[in-house]
Amino acid sequence: MKLNHLGSVSLSLAALLVSASAALALDANDFASKLTQQYAAGSAAELVLGAATVNGNDVTFAGFTITPKDDKPVEVKTPLTFHNVAEGGDGSYTADSLTVPDVDYTDEGVEFSAKNIVLSHLYVGSAPTADPLQSSRAFGGLSVGPITVSKGGAPMASIAQITVNNSFKPSQTEAQLTGIESNGTASGISVDLTKIDDADAKAQAEAFGVTQLNGTIAETASWSMPDGHLKISEMSVGFDELGKLSLAVDVTGYTPELVQALSTAGQAMSASDNNGQATMQLMAAAQKLFVNGVSLRFDDASLTSKMLAFYAKQAGVPAEAFVQGLIASAGAMTSGMGLPPALAGLAQATIVAYLQNPKSLEIRLQPAAPVGVLDFMAAAMQPDSLIQQVGLKVLVDDQEVTAAAAGTSSDDTSSDDSSD
């Protein structure tokens, strides 16, 4: 009896192990299905994953094929390994990370290499749709680098590392996602301008005295979904010894519903020759979007002086004389633009102030109250009131420029920006 009992227990354990293994395989297939659905929901291409291999909680796919709409399929034999895959109670999936083997390929004599490719904190929804909330929480982190582009073995361009970090409120897997904060950088950017194929561009770079670019790209943003408050604190690109261009945007009304409406209208416009209805949908959706502020800023680190020296040389005059000539003709240049007097005066004063002290230039839109996007468009059609309606301000070297200062000396062309 004891032997029979032990045999029965052994058979039960064996059956349990077999069924657990089968369930895990089914989970891998379900994970693959939902992953491809999520990709299709946020892309115009189709993703087909290779055969799945399960090792504990890790799932590896033997390559993948991407078929863009109206184009030929692209097959990639690189395996994809998702680490510590887990199924949630609602049928969604999470994975600690996705690692991709280093990528190296050559196309028409140009070699491309990307190493250390890792995505972390991945999320796949239980019922993937085009809902922007699903695509926005797809991953928590991304790291790639170094990335290099070479020709004939000689480096042309490289990026030391790209990193992106996303955090979610209350959590990445929460059904009612309320906020996302994101920051990213592309550091150690290097471009050898002597290796570019365009002879004219190469000659111009040499004339500017710039043969190498070294820089960084950065972004910092937050999105509160209930009220659609999207704040891009920084989106910048900067190159050593040249300058840095930065954009900041603050809007409200950018809700998931608006994102979905804009996406639907955009798809309708691309799918039809008659865009009238889709345009009306787009305009209706845009009525819910309001601008709180915008800033576009350039911090100079010698680019301006290089450009002025270049054009002065072309004109055959000393750089200082060339600058003074531009200052003297600023009024004529702006008056020929067809701008209303206030805007023309502001443009003239800005040109004069910046040429006299080219350190930084910033254009701000600071309306007294949030302004609808459509109201911005209407204001552009009435330039006489544009400055007041959108709260237009121009700062040179962090000092506000006024139209009344046009044609005066550098000491008088700007006033302290009391709003800072």
C-alpha positions in Angstrom: 0.0 0.0 0.0 2.8 2.4 0.9 4.5 1.7 -2.5 1.2 2.3 -4.3 0.7 5.5 -2.3 4.2 6.7 -3.1 3.7 5.9 -6.8 0.5 7.8 -6.8 2.2 10.8 -5.2 5.0 10.6 -7.7 2.6 10.5 -10.6 0.8 13.5 -9.2 4.0 15.5 -8.8 5.0 14.6 -12.3 1.7 15.7 -13.7 2.0 19.0 -11.8 5.4 19.7 -13.1 4.3 18.9 -16.7 1.2 21.2 -16.4 3.3 24.0 -14.8 5.7 23.8 -17.7 2.9 23.9 -20.2 1.3 26.8 -18.5 4.6 28.7 -18.6 4.9 28.0 -22.3 1.4 29.4 -22.8 2.3 32.4 -20.8 5.3 33.0 -23.1 2.9 32.8 -26.1 0.4 35.1 -24.5 3.2 37.5 -23.6 4.4 37.5 -27.2 0.9 38.0 -28.5 0.2 41.0 -26.3 3.6 42.5 -26.9 3.1 42.4 -30.7 -0.4 43.9 -30.2 0.9 46.7 -28.1 3.6 47.4 -30.8 1.0 47.5 -33.5 -1.3 49.8 -31.5 1.3 52.5 -31.4 3.0 52.0 -34.8 2.1 51.8 -38.4 4.2 48.6 -38.7 3.6 45.0 -37.9 5.9 43.1 -35.5 6.3 39.3 -35.6 8.5 37.7 -32.9 10.5 34.6 -33.5 10.1 31.3 -31.6 10.1 31.7 -27.8 12.4 29.9 -25.4 11.7 30.0 -21.7 14.3 29.7 -19.0 12.8 30.2 -15.6 11.2 33.6 -15.7 13.3 34.8 -18.7 11.8 34.7 -22.2 14.0 34.8 -25.3 12.6 35.3 -28.8 14.7 34.1 -31.8 14.8 37.4 -33.6 11.9 39.4 -35.1 10.4 40.8 -38.3 9.1 44.3 -38.7 6.8 45.0 -41.7 6.2 48.8 -42.3 2.9 49.7 -43.9 3.2 49.5 -47.7 6.8 48.4 -47.5 8.9 45.2 -47.5 9.4 43.2 -44.2 12.7 43.7 -42.4 14.0 40.5 -40.7 16.4 40.9 -37.7 17.9 37.7 -36.4 19.2 39.3 -33.2 17.6 37.5 -30.2 15.6 39.4 -27.7 15.7 38.4 -24.0 13.1 39.6 -21.5 14.3 39.1 -17.9 12.0 38.2 -15.0 8.7 38.3 -16.9 5.7 38.3 -14.6 2.0 38.2 -15.3 -0.2 40.6 -13.4 -3.6 39.7 -12.0 -5.3 41.6 -14.8 -3.4 39.8 -17.6 -0.8 42.4 -18.1 2.9 41.7 -18.0 6.0 43.3 -16.6 9.7 42.5 -17.2 12.6 43.8 -15.3 14.6 44.4 -18.5 15.1 43.6 -22.2 18.7 43.1 -23.3 19.6 43.2 -27.0 23.0 41.9 -28.2 25.3 44.5 -29.6 24.3 45.7 -33.1 27.0 45.9 -35.8 26.2 46.2 -39.5 27.6 47.8 -42.7 25.6 49.6 -45.4 27.2 51.0 -48.5 30.6 51.2 -46.9 29.3 52.9 -43.7 29.7 50.9 -40.5 27.2 51.3 -37.6 27.7 50.0 -34.1 25.5 50.2 -31.0 26.5 48.5 -27.8 25.0 47.9 -24.3 21.4 48.1 -25.3 19.1 47.7 -22.3 15.5 48.7 -21.7 14.3 48.4 -18.1 11.0 48.2 -16.2 8.9 47.1 -19.2 5.1 47.0 -19.2 2.7 45.2 -21.6 -1.0 45.9 -21.2 -3.6 43.1 -20.8 -5.6 44.4 -23.8 -3.3 46.5 -25.9 -5.0 49.4 -27.7 -4.0 52.7 -29.1 -4.6 54.3 -25.7 -1.7 56.8 -25.2 -1.5 55.7 -21.5 -0.3 52.3 -22.5 2.4 53.4 -24.9 3.6 56.1 -22.5 4.2 53.6 -19.8 5.9 51.0 -22.0 9.3 51.3 -20.3 10.9 53.0 -17.3 14.5 53.2 -18.5 16.6 53.1 -21.6 20.4 52.9 -21.9 22.4 52.6 -25.1 26.1 53.3 -25.8 28.5 53.8 -27.2 27.1 54.3 -30.7 29.6 54.8 -33.5 29.3 55.5 -37.2 32.5 54.9 -39.2 33.6 54.7 -42.8 36.6 52.7 -43.9 37.3 52.1 -40.2 37.7 55.8 -39.5 35.2 57.2 -37.0 32.8 59.8 -38.4 30.4 60.3 -35.5 29.7 58.8 -32.1 27.5 59.1 -29.0 29.0 57.9 -25.7 25.6 57.1 -24.1 21.9 57.7 -24.5 19.8 57.4 -21.3 16.1 57.9 -20.6 14.5 57.6 -17.2 10.7 57.6 -16.7 8.9 57.6 -13.4 5.1 57.0 -13.0 2.4 58.1 -10.6 1.1 56.3 -8.7 2.9 53.4 -10.4 3.7 52.0 -13.8 1.2 49.2 -13.5 -1.6 51.2 -11.9 -4.8 51.2 -14.0 -5.4 54.9 -13.4 -2.1 56.4 -14.3 -2.0 60.1 -13.3 1.5 61.4 -14.1 4.8 60.8 -15.8 8.1 62.5 -15.2 10.9 61.9 -17.7 14.5 63.0 -18.3 17.0 61.9 -20.9 20.4 62.7 -22.2 22.6 61.9 -25.2 26.1 62.6 -23.9 29.5 62.5 -25.5 28.2 63.5 -29.0 31.1 63.8 -31.4 31.0 64.6 -35.1 34.1 64.8 -37.4 33.1 67.4 -40.0 36.1 66.6 -42.1 34.6 63.2 -42.9 31.3 64.4 -44.3 30.7 63.8 -48.0 29.1 67.1 -48.9 32.0 69.2 -50.3 30.2 72.5 -49.9 29.2 71.8 -46.3 32.7 70.7 -45.5 34.2 73.8 -47.0 31.8 76.1 -45.1 32.6 74.3 -41.8 36.3 74.8 -42.4 35.7 78.5 -43.2 33.9 78.8 -39.9 36.9 77.2 -38.2 34.8 74.3 -37.0 36.0 70.8 -37.9 34.8 68.9 -34.9 31.5 69.0 -33.0 31.3 67.9 -29.4 28.1 68.2 -27.4 25.1 67.0 -25.5 21.3 66.7 -26.0 19.1 66.8 -22.9 15.4 66.8 -22.1 13.3 67.1 -18.9 9.5 66.9 -18.9 6.5 66.1 -16.7 2.9 65.3 -17.6 0.0 65.5 -15.3 -2.8 63.6 -17.0 -6.0 64.7 -15.3 -5.6 68.3 -16.3 -3.3 67.7 -19.2 -0.5 69.8 -17.8 2.5 69.1 -19.9 5.7 70.9 -18.9 8.9 70.5 -20.9 11.4 72.2 -18.7 14.2 71.6 -21.0 14.8 70.3 -24.5 18.3 71.4 -25.5 21.2 70.7 -27.8 24.5 72.2 -27.1 28.0 72.1 -28.7 31.2 73.0 -27.0 32.7 76.4 -28.0 29.7 77.1 -30.2 26.5 77.5 -28.2 23.4 75.9 -26.8 19.8 76.1 -28.1 17.0 75.4 -25.5 13.3 75.1 -25.8 10.8 75.1 -22.8 7.0 74.7 -23.2 4.2 74.8 -20.6 0.7 73.8 -21.8 -2.5 72.5 -20.2 -5.3 70.5 -21.7 -3.0 67.9 -23.1 -5.0 65.1 -21.7 -4.9 61.4 -22.9 -8.3 62.1 -24.5 -6.8 65.0 -26.5 -3.8 62.9 -27.5 -6.2 60.1 -28.7 -8.3 62.7 -30.6 -5.3 64.2 -32.3 -4.1 60.7 -33.3 -7.5 59.8 -34.7 -7.7 63.0 -36.7 -4.1 62.5 -38.0 -4.8 59.0 -39.1 -8.0 60.2 -40.9 -6.1 62.9 -42.7 -3.5 60.4 -43.9 -6.1 57.8 -45.0 -8.3 60.1 -47.1 -7.9 62.5 -50.0 -10.7 64.6 -48.5 -9.2 66.1 -45.4 -12.0 68.6 -44.6 -13.7 66.5 -41.9 -10.4 65.4 -40.4 -9.3 69.0 -40.3 -12.5 70.0 -38.4 -11.8 67.2 -35.9 -8.3 68.4 -35.5 -9.5 72.0 -34.9 -12.1 70.8 -32.4 -9.6 68.9 -30.5 -7.1 71.8 -30.5 -9.7 74.0 -28.8 -9.0 72.2 -25.5 -5.2 72.9 -25.6 -3.9 76.1 -23.8 -0.5 77.6 -23.8 0.9 78.9 -20.5 4.3 79.8 -21.7 7.0 79.1 -24.3 10.7 80.0 -24.3 13.2 79.6 -27.0 16.8 80.5 -26.0 20.2 80.6 -27.5 23.4 80.9 -25.3 26.3 81.8 -27.5 29.8 80.3 -27.0 31.4 81.9 -30.1 29.1 80.7 -32.9 27.9 84.3 -33.5 31.4 85.7 -33.8 32.4 82.9 -36.1 29.4 83.6 -38.4 30.0 87.4 -38.4 33.7 86.9 -39.2 32.8 84.5 -42.0 30.4 86.9 -43.7 32.6 89.9 -43.1 35.4 88.1 -44.9 33.0 87.3 -47.8 32.1 91.0 -47.9 35.8 92.0 -47.8 35.5 94.2 -44.7 36.8 93.9 -41.1 34.5 92.1 -38.7 33.9 95.2 -36.6 32.9 97.3 -39.6 30.6 94.5 -40.8 28.8 94.5 -37.4 28.4 98.2 -37.4 27.0 98.1 -40.9 24.4 95.6 -39.7 23.5 97.7 -36.8 23.1 100.8 -39.0 20.9 98.9 -41.4 18.7 97.1 -38.8 15.9 99.6 -39.2 15.8 99.3 -42.9 15.9 95.5 -42.7 13.0 95.3 -40.2 10.9 97.9 -42.0 11.0 95.8 -45.1 9.5 92.8 -43.4 5.9 94.2 -43.5 5.6 94.1 -39.7 3.4 96.4 -37.7 5.4 99.3 -36.1 5.6 97.8 -32.6 6.8 94.5 -33.8 9.2 96.0 -36.3 10.6 98.2 -33.5 11.1 95.3 -31.3 12.9 93.3 -34.0 15.2 96.3 -34.7 16.0 96.8 -31.1 16.7 93.0 -30.7 19.1 93.0 -33.6 21.0 96.0 -32.3 21.2 94.7 -28.7 22.3 91.2 -29.7 25.0 92.4 -32.2 26.4 94.8 -29.5 26.5 92.0 -26.9 26.1 88.5 -28.4 25.9 86.4 -25.2 22.3 85.1 -25.1 19.0 85.7 -27.0 15.7 84.5 -25.7 12.1 84.8 -27.1 9.4 84.2 -24.5 5.6 83.9 -24.7 4.2 84.8 -21.3 0.5 85.5 -21.6 -1.2 86.9 -18.5 -3.6 84.0 -18.6 -3.5 80.7 -20.6 -4.1 81.3 -24.2 -5.9 78.7 -26.4 -3.9 77.4 -29.4 -6.6 78.6 -31.8 -6.3 82.0 -30.2 -2.6 82.0 -30.9 -3.4 81.4 -34.5 -5.9 84.2 -34.5 -3.4 86.5 -32.9 -0.9 85.8 -35.6 -3.4 87.1 -38.1 -3.6 90.3 -36.2 0.1 91.2 -35.6 -0.8 94.7 -34.3 -2.0 93.1 -31.0 0.3 90.1 -31.1 2.7 91.4 -28.4 0.0 92.0 -25.8 -2.1 88.9 -26.6 0.7 86.3 -26.3 2.8 88.2 -23.8 5.8 88.4 -26.3 9.1 89.3 -24.6 12.6 89.3 -26.0 15.7 89.2 -23.8 19.3 89.8 -24.8 21.9 88.9 -22.2 18.9 88.3 -19.8 17.7 91.9 -20.2 14.3 92.6 -21.7 14.5 94.5 -25.0 11.9 97.2 -25.7 10.8 98.6 -29.1 11.4 102.1 -27.8 15.1 101.3 -27.5 15.5 100.7 -31.3 18.5 102.6 -32.6 19.9 103.6 -29.2 23.2 102.6 -27.6 23.8 99.2 -25.9 23.4 100.9 -22.5 19.9 101.9 -23.4 18.7 99.1 -25.6 17.5 96.9 -22.8 15.9 97.1 -19.3 15.9 94.7 -16.4 13.4 91.9 -16.8 11.4 92.4 -13.7 9.4 89.2 -14.3 12.5 87.0 -13.6 
